C-alpha cells in the first residue's frame, strides 16, 4: 500500500497554498476559494484554489476557444 501522507507532511507547519485561476495568459485572483484537503486525512487542509464566478468561467471558456481557433501560425 502506498503511503499518501508522506508528501504532505510538510504542510502541517505551513500556511496552505492559495492557487489563483489562470486563463487568458494571466492569473485571476478571487475572494472565494475552495479548500483542498488531504484525501488520507480530510481534516488536513493542504491548499486553497480560487473559485470562479459564472462570469469568470465564461471568460475562461472564451479564452480557451480563442486559443484553439484555427488561424495563421
N, C-alpha and C positions, 0 to 999 in steps of 0.2 A: 504494500500500500504506500502511496506517495504522501509525504508529509507536506500538507498545503500551508502550514503555519510558518515554516522556516523563512520563506522570502518576506513575510510580513512582520516579523518580529521587530524590525527597526521602527515600525510605525508607532509602537507603544510610547515612544518618547518624543514624537514629532507631531506637529500640527498637521492634520490631514491635508493632502494636496488638493488645491482647487483648480479644476481644469475648465477653461472657458470654451465657448463654442468656437469653431473655426470653419469659416466658409467665405467664399469670395476672395480668398488670398489674405485674410486677416482675422485676428481674434475679435470675438464679440463677448463682452462681459455682461452678465445679468445679475439681478438681485436675487432671483430664485435659483435654488440649487437642489440637486438630488444627492442623497447620501449614498456612498459606495461602501459596502460592508464586506468583510472577510467571510466568504461562504463557510469556512470551517468554524468561524466564531462570529455569528451575525451581530453580536453586541459591539464588535470592534469596527469602528469606522476607519476606513483606510484612505478615503478621499471624498471629494465633492465634485460633481460635474454640473456645469451650468445647465439650467432648464430653459429650453427655448419657448418663447411665446408663439402664438399662432403666426403672427407676422414674421417673426424670425425664421420659423420653419418654412414659410412660403418663400422668404428671401433666399434661404439655403437651397431650396429646390430650384429656384430660378438661377442661382449661381451655378449649380451642378449642370442644369440644362445648357446654359451658356458655355460652360467649359467643354461639353461634349458635342456641341453642334458642329457639323462639318463646316470647314472653312479653309482658307489658304494656309499652308504651312510655312 
